[in-house]
């Protein structure tokens, strides 16, 4: 199921019956991709645990952090600032800086593929920034220099519509599980 406009912001969500016991699983294993500005992420196929990933997306999209200054920065600077807040360096952690996940839109299936997405609002619009990153194991950190970042701006009402449709997927699959159990 495609939710949203793939040339702006959309999610491609599909339960894959073959990946679930008896065609249905309490985890709803399937595919979850995000389309931002015509680009699809993550760049590699990965099994998503939809019963975990979709509620994660719902929670973040329902409670988007409002930061007008961050919202108005150019996309490279905004992405780097949100990345630094979410994934502080080990030096920052040693100085007592904690992870700040308020901008992190990446469910586990995205993170598993080194696809990191962020979201921020100015109170009227929502800005989504996403990039496929390289994880440098020696440095134990993502390399965020010279990356391609896709971005989209959507209204709060469009976000509410997307969240509503995401909830429907879990509700529908929960109903299938209940029907099959009887």
N, C-alpha and C positions, 0 to 999 in steps of 0.2 A: 504494500500500500504506500503510495506517495502522498505525503502530507505537506502542503505548502507549495510554493513556487520555486522550482529548482534553479531558476535564474536569479533568485533572490535568496530565500532561505527555505529549505525543505528537509524532511527526513524521509528516508526510504526504509520502511520497516516491513519485515516479512517473517512470519513463523515458518520454519522449515520442518515439516512433519517428519521427514526422514531422520532428523537429529533429535527427535523426541520419542520416548517410549510410547508405543501404541499410538503414535501420531500426535500425542499431546503430553506435555510435561508440566509440572508445576513451575518450571523455570522458563518455559516458552523459548527454547533455543531457536535462534534465527539470525537474520541479518539486520543490522542497523547501520545506516550510512547517513551522513549529513551532506547536503548540497548547499554550497554557499557561493553565490555569484557564478553559477554554472559549473563549479568545480565540485567533485565528489570526494569525500573523505570518510574513513581512512583510505589510503591508496591501495591497501591490500585487503583481501577478504578475510574476515575473522568471525568466528562464532560469537554471537552476542547472547547473553543471558537477559532476554527482554524483560522478564519479571523484576530484574534488578536495575537494568540500564534505563528503562522507560521511566520508572518512578524517580530516578536520579535526575533525568532531564526535566520532568514535571516540576520537581522541587526547585531546581535552579531557575527555570523559566517563570515560575510563579513568584519567585522572590528575587528578581534581578536587582543587583546592587546599583544604587544611583550615585553617580560620581560625574558631575558635569565637566569638571576639568579633564579627567581621564577620557571621557566620552569625546571631547573635542580635540584630542591630540591626533597627530598623524598616525597612520596605522602601525608603522614600525615601532614608534616610541610607545604607543598604547599597548601593543602586544608585549613588548619587552617589560614594561612596568607591571602588567598583570602577571606575566610569567615570573618575574622576580618576587612578587608578593606571594604567589602560589608556591613556588619552588625556590626558597631562599638558598643562597650558597651555604656550604658548610661553615664558611667563615662567619656569615651572618647568624647562623644557628648557634655557633659558639658564643656569639655576643648576645644571645637571648631572643633573637628574632624568630617568631613562630610562623608556620605556614598560614596563609590567609586564603582560604578557598572560596571566598565570596564571588569571585569572577570566573571560577572554573566550571566550564560546561561539559567537560570530557567525562562521559561514563567510562567504566572499566574497559569495555571493548574498544574504545578509541585509544585510551592510554596504552593498552596492550600492544597497539600498533604504532606507538609514538606519534599519534595524532592528538594535538592539544588545541582545544577550542576554549575561547573566553567570551564572556558576555558582560555588557555594562549598559546602563541606561542614563539618559539625561532627565528622566521623569516623563518624557513624552514619546521618545523613540527608544528602540533597543538596537545596540550595535553588537554584531557577532563577528569575531575574528578567529580564524582557524588556520593552522599550518601543519604540514607533515614534517616532523623534526627528526634529527639524527641524535641518538643517545650515545655520548662518548663515555664508554665504560671506564677508561683510564681516569677521566675527570669526574666520573659519577654525576654527570650533568648533561642536559640537552645543549646542543650547539644551536644558538638562536641568532647567529650572525648570517647575513645574506640568505635569508629564507624567503620563500614565496608565501605571502599571507593573503588569504581570501577574506573579504569582508562583505557584510550586508547590513543594511539599515532597514528595520521593520517597525511598524507601529505596535503599541501595546495591545491593541485589539487583534492584530494579526498573531501576536504571541499567544493571546488567550485562545484563539481559534486552534492554533497548533497544539497547545496543551490539551484542549478538549478532545481533539482527535487522537492524541497519544493515549489519553485515558481510556478511550473507547476500545483501543486494541487490547489492553489488559482486561477490560471488562468483558469483551467478547471471548477472549481465550479462557478466562475464568469460567465463563458460562459453558464453554465446550468441555472443560475439565469436569465440571459438575454433572453435565449431561452424560459423559462417558462413564462416570463413576457409578451411575445408577443402574 
